[in-house]
Amino acid sequence: MFTGIVQGVATVVAIDKKDKFQTHIIELNGQLAEGLAIGASVAHNGCCLTVTEINENRISFDLMQATLALTNLGEVNVGNDVNIERAAKFGDEIGGHSMSGHIALTATIQNIIKTENNRTIWFELPEASMKYVLSKGYIGIDGCSLTIGEVEGNRFSVHLIPETLNRTLFGIREVGERVNIEFDPQTQAIVDTVERVLAAKGNI
């Protein structure tokens, strides 16, 4: 389980590419590496990955083909950074919302509006997925727990403060880039339940 509070970014220092399989090696330092053990879960851009090898501060993670195809981690190159969150522990403060690290799909950055003290980013999603995107609801974007701003057609916005821009990749994201999306599980459960009930009654 994760909270959606990204703890920092880490650099991908090596990628071992095989047939429909990759091993990503990232460099973790300080508190991000403290107490880390093989088998631990670490979110990369919101995607839950398992530690497979530890070589001092170089940490390895295996990515299957499904992960590479479904998320933006298949586009990551050596030298790129990824948002990092260690798995939550019992008793940790949950400053965001409960997240599983299971990515549903990616969204495309459609527009970035910069102002003096914050930034608004607009994202595009397939129309069928917009039923899970509700104004003022929660959504996970590249591992960040964020509050949805405006919703228009098949796009939505979030408003980011300087702390989020400094701590995460959102400070350098550009129009056209893809980001990982995890829908709020409570919203998804309610929407899916209502749809099933209405379908059973023949209303949809």
C-alpha positions as CSV (number, residue, x, y, z in Angstrom):
1,M,0.0,0.0,0.0
2,F,1.1,3.6,-0.8
3,T,-0.2,7.0,0.3
4,G,0.5,8.9,-2.9
5,I,3.0,11.2,-1.1
6,V,6.1,11.0,-3.4
7,Q,9.2,11.1,-1.2
8,G,11.6,12.2,-4.0
9,V,13.0,11.2,-7.4
10,A,15.7,8.7,-8.2
11,T,17.8,8.3,-11.3
12,V,17.7,5.2,-13.5
13,V,21.4,4.3,-13.8
14,A,21.2,1.1,-15.9
15,I,18.6,-0.9,-17.9
16,D,19.1,-4.5,-18.8
17,K,16.8,-5.2,-21.7
18,K,15.7,-8.7,-22.6
19,D,12.9,-10.2,-24.7
20,K,9.7,-8.8,-23.2
21,F,11.5,-8.1,-19.9
22,Q,13.6,-5.4,-18.4
23,T,15.6,-4.9,-15.2
24,H,15.8,-1.2,-14.1
25,I,18.5,-0.2,-11.7
26,I,18.0,3.0,-9.8
27,E,20.2,4.9,-7.3
28,L,18.6,5.4,-3.9
29,N,20.3,7.4,-1.1
30,G,19.5,8.5,2.4
31,Q,16.0,7.8,3.8
32,L,14.8,6.4,0.5
33,A,17.3,3.5,1.0
34,E,17.0,3.1,4.7
35,G,16.1,-0.4,5.8
36,L,15.4,-1.5,2.2
37,A,15.4,-5.3,1.7
38,I,15.0,-7.7,-1.2
39,G,11.3,-8.3,-1.7
40,A,10.3,-4.8,-0.6
41,S,7.8,-2.8,-2.6
42,V,8.8,0.6,-4.1
43,A,6.6,2.7,-6.3
44,H,8.2,4.0,-9.5
45,N,6.0,6.7,-11.1
46,G,3.2,5.1,-9.0
47,C,3.8,1.6,-10.3
48,C,4.5,-0.9,-7.5
49,L,7.8,-2.8,-8.2
50,T,9.6,-5.4,-6.1
51,V,13.3,-5.1,-5.1
52,T,15.2,-8.0,-6.7
53,E,18.8,-7.0,-5.9
54,I,20.7,-4.6,-3.7
55,N,24.2,-3.5,-4.6
56,E,25.1,-0.7,-2.1
57,N,22.9,2.2,-3.3
58,R,22.0,0.6,-6.6
59,I,18.7,-1.2,-6.4
60,S,17.3,-3.5,-9.1
61,F,13.7,-4.1,-10.1
62,D,12.3,-6.4,-12.7
63,L,9.6,-5.2,-15.1
64,M,7.4,-7.7,-17.1
65,Q,6.0,-6.9,-20.6
66,A,2.6,-6.0,-19.2
67,T,4.1,-3.4,-17.0
68,L,6.2,-2.0,-19.8
69,A,3.2,-1.8,-22.1
70,L,0.7,-0.4,-19.6
71,T,2.8,2.3,-17.9
72,N,5.2,5.0,-18.9
73,L,8.1,2.9,-17.4
74,G,8.7,1.4,-20.9
75,E,9.7,4.8,-22.1
76,V,12.2,5.5,-19.4
77,N,15.9,5.6,-20.4
78,V,19.2,5.6,-18.5
79,G,19.6,9.0,-16.9
80,N,15.9,9.6,-16.5
81,D,14.4,10.2,-13.1
82,V,11.3,8.5,-11.6
83,N,9.0,9.5,-8.8
84,I,9.7,7.2,-5.7
85,E,7.6,6.2,-2.8
86,R,8.4,3.5,-0.3
87,A,5.6,1.2,0.8
88,A,3.6,2.6,3.8
89,K,4.1,1.1,7.2
90,F,1.5,0.7,9.9
91,G,1.3,3.9,11.9
92,D,2.5,6.1,9.0
93,E,0.7,9.4,8.4
94,I,-1.5,9.1,5.3
95,G,-1.3,12.5,3.8
96,G,-2.7,11.5,0.4
97,H,-5.1,8.7,-0.2
98,S,-4.8,4.9,-0.2
99,M,-3.1,3.6,-3.4
100,S,-2.2,0.1,-4.5
101,G,0.5,0.9,-7.1
102,H,-1.5,-0.9,-9.8
103,I,-1.7,1.4,-12.8
104,A,-4.9,1.4,-14.8
105,L,-3.7,3.2,-17.9
106,T,-1.7,6.3,-19.0
107,A,-3.0,9.8,-19.7
108,T,-1.4,12.4,-22.0
109,I,-0.5,15.9,-20.9
110,Q,-2.6,18.2,-23.0
111,N,-1.8,21.6,-21.7
112,I,0.4,23.2,-19.0
113,I,-0.6,26.6,-17.6
114,K,2.2,28.3,-15.6
115,T,1.6,31.1,-13.1
116,E,3.8,32.8,-10.5
117,N,2.9,30.6,-7.6
118,N,1.5,27.4,-9.0
119,R,0.8,25.3,-12.1
120,T,-2.3,23.8,-13.7
121,I,-1.8,20.7,-15.9
122,W,-4.5,19.3,-18.2
123,F,-4.6,15.6,-19.0
124,E,-6.5,13.6,-21.7
125,L,-8.0,10.2,-21.1
126,P,-10.0,7.8,-23.2
127,E,-13.7,8.8,-22.9
128,A,-14.7,5.5,-21.3
129,S,-12.3,6.1,-18.4
130,M,-13.7,9.5,-17.5
131,K,-16.5,8.0,-15.5
132,Y,-13.9,7.6,-12.7
133,V,-12.8,11.2,-12.8
134,L,-14.9,13.4,-10.6
135,S,-14.3,17.1,-9.8
136,K,-12.7,17.4,-6.3
137,G,-12.2,13.7,-6.2
138,Y,-8.8,11.9,-5.8
139,I,-6.6,10.5,-8.5
140,G,-3.1,9.1,-8.6
141,I,-0.8,10.5,-11.3
142,D,2.7,9.2,-11.6
143,G,2.4,8.1,-8.0
144,C,1.2,11.5,-6.6
145,S,-2.1,11.7,-4.8
146,L,-3.8,14.7,-6.3
147,T,-7.2,16.4,-6.1
148,I,-9.0,16.7,-9.5
149,G,-9.8,20.3,-10.5
150,E,-11.9,20.8,-13.5
151,V,-13.4,18.1,-15.7
152,E,-14.3,18.8,-19.4
153,G,-15.2,16.1,-21.8
154,N,-12.3,13.6,-21.9
155,R,-9.9,15.8,-20.1
156,F,-9.3,17.0,-16.5
157,S,-7.0,19.3,-14.6
158,V,-5.0,19.4,-11.4
159,H,-3.5,22.4,-9.6
160,L,0.1,21.9,-8.3
161,I,1.8,23.9,-5.6
162,P,5.6,24.7,-5.7
163,E,6.4,21.9,-3.2
164,T,4.9,19.3,-5.5
165,L,6.7,20.7,-8.5
166,N,10.0,20.6,-6.6
167,R,9.6,17.2,-5.1
168,T,8.3,15.3,-8.2
169,L,8.7,15.1,-11.9
170,F,5.8,17.5,-12.5
171,G,8.3,20.4,-12.4
172,I,9.8,19.2,-15.7
173,R,6.9,17.4,-17.4
174,E,6.0,18.7,-20.9
175,V,3.0,18.7,-23.1
176,G,2.6,15.3,-25.0
177,E,4.3,13.2,-22.3
178,R,2.4,10.2,-20.8
179,V,1.8,9.8,-17.1
180,N,0.6,6.8,-15.1
181,I,-3.0,6.9,-13.8
182,E,-4.4,5.0,-10.8
183,F,-8.0,5.8,-10.1
184,D,-9.3,6.2,-6.6
185,P,-10.5,2.7,-5.6
186,Q,-13.5,3.9,-3.7
187,T,-14.7,6.0,-6.7
188,Q,-14.1,3.1,-9.0
189,A,-16.0,0.7,-6.8
190,I,-19.0,3.0,-6.5
191,V,-19.2,3.7,-10.2
192,D,-18.9,0.1,-11.1
193,T,-21.5,-1.0,-8.6
194,V,-24.0,1.6,-9.8
195,E,-23.4,0.5,-13.4
196,R,-24.0,-3.2,-12.5
197,V,-27.2,-2.4,-10.6
198,L,-28.6,-0.2,-13.4
199,A,-27.6,-2.8,-16.0
200,A,-29.4,-5.5,-14.0
201,K,-32.5,-3.4,-13.9
202,G,-32.2,-2.8,-17.7
203,N,-31.6,1.0,-17.4
204,I,-28.3,1.0,-19.3
